[in-house]
């Protein structure tokens, strides 16, 4: 993800993943998506979930990595954030 301030209240965001899918959006304009994944729709869904959680501060999130895998958590290691189901 790349973010660029375009002056005033205008910004542009670019999203890209390894398979070549991409999305771009400018404040107040339509978003454009390319490739097999709907990256902008995924970003919107994540933002809705974040707001639904009360917009927690960045230091509320954590990551636990073990030989058995990794887990993202919010508030403490016992509160694991599960991946969103595919839509």
C-alpha positions as CSV (number, residue, x, y, z in Angstrom):
1,X,0.0,0.0,0.0
2,X,1.2,3.5,-0.9
3,X,-0.4,6.7,0.2
4,X,0.3,10.1,-1.3
5,X,-0.9,13.5,-0.1
6,X,-2.0,15.5,-3.1
7,X,-2.5,18.7,-1.3
8,X,-5.5,20.1,0.6
9,X,-7.9,17.4,1.6
10,X,-7.0,15.2,-1.4
11,X,-5.0,11.9,-1.1
12,X,-4.4,8.9,-3.4
13,X,-3.9,5.3,-2.3
14,X,-2.5,2.5,-4.3
15,X,-2.9,-1.2,-3.3
16,X,-1.1,-4.1,-5.0
17,X,-0.6,-7.8,-4.2
18,X,1.9,-10.4,-5.4
19,X,-0.5,-11.9,-8.0
20,X,-0.8,-8.6,-9.9
21,X,-4.1,-7.4,-8.6
22,X,-4.2,-3.7,-7.8
23,X,-6.5,-0.9,-6.8
24,X,-6.2,2.9,-6.7
25,X,-8.5,5.6,-5.2
26,X,-8.4,9.3,-4.9
27,X,-10.4,11.2,-2.3
28,X,-13.9,12.0,-3.6
29,X,-13.5,9.9,-6.7
30,X,-14.4,6.3,-7.7
31,X,-11.9,3.5,-6.9
32,X,-10.5,1.4,-9.6
33,X,-9.6,-2.3,-9.2
34,X,-7.6,-4.6,-11.5
35,X,-6.9,-8.3,-11.5
36,X,-8.5,-11.3,-9.7
37,X,-8.8,-9.8,-6.2
38,X,-11.2,-6.9,-5.3
39,X,-8.5,-5.2,-3.2
40,X,-10.4,-1.9,-2.7
41,X,-13.5,-3.8,-1.5
42,X,-11.3,-5.8,0.9
43,X,-9.7,-2.5,2.2
44,X,-13.2,-1.1,2.8
45,X,-14.3,-4.2,4.7
46,X,-11.3,-4.1,6.9
47,X,-11.9,-0.4,7.6
48,X,-15.5,-1.1,8.6
49,X,-14.3,-3.8,11.0
50,X,-11.8,-1.5,12.5
51,X,-14.4,1.3,13.0
52,X,-16.7,-1.4,14.4
53,X,-14.1,-2.2,17.0
54,X,-14.0,1.4,18.2
55,X,-11.0,2.5,16.0
56,X,-8.4,1.1,18.5
57,X,-4.9,2.6,18.6
58,X,-2.1,0.9,16.8
59,X,-0.4,-0.1,20.1
60,X,-3.5,-2.1,20.9
61,X,-2.6,-4.7,18.3
62,X,0.0,-7.4,18.7
63,X,1.5,-10.4,16.9
64,X,2.5,-13.7,18.4
65,X,4.8,-15.9,16.4
66,X,5.6,-19.5,17.4
67,X,6.9,-22.6,15.7
68,X,3.2,-23.5,15.1
69,X,2.2,-20.3,13.3
70,X,1.4,-16.6,13.9
71,X,-1.6,-14.9,15.5
72,X,-2.6,-11.2,15.3
73,X,-4.4,-10.0,18.4
74,X,-6.2,-7.0,19.8
75,X,-5.9,-5.9,23.4
76,X,-4.0,-9.1,24.5
77,X,-2.8,-12.5,23.1
78,X,-6.0,-14.1,24.2
79,X,-8.1,-11.9,21.9
80,X,-7.0,-13.3,18.5
81,X,-8.2,-11.5,15.3
82,X,-9.4,-14.1,12.9
83,X,-9.1,-13.7,9.1
84,X,-12.3,-12.4,7.5
85,X,-14.2,-15.0,5.5
86,X,-14.0,-14.6,1.7
87,X,-17.1,-13.0,0.2
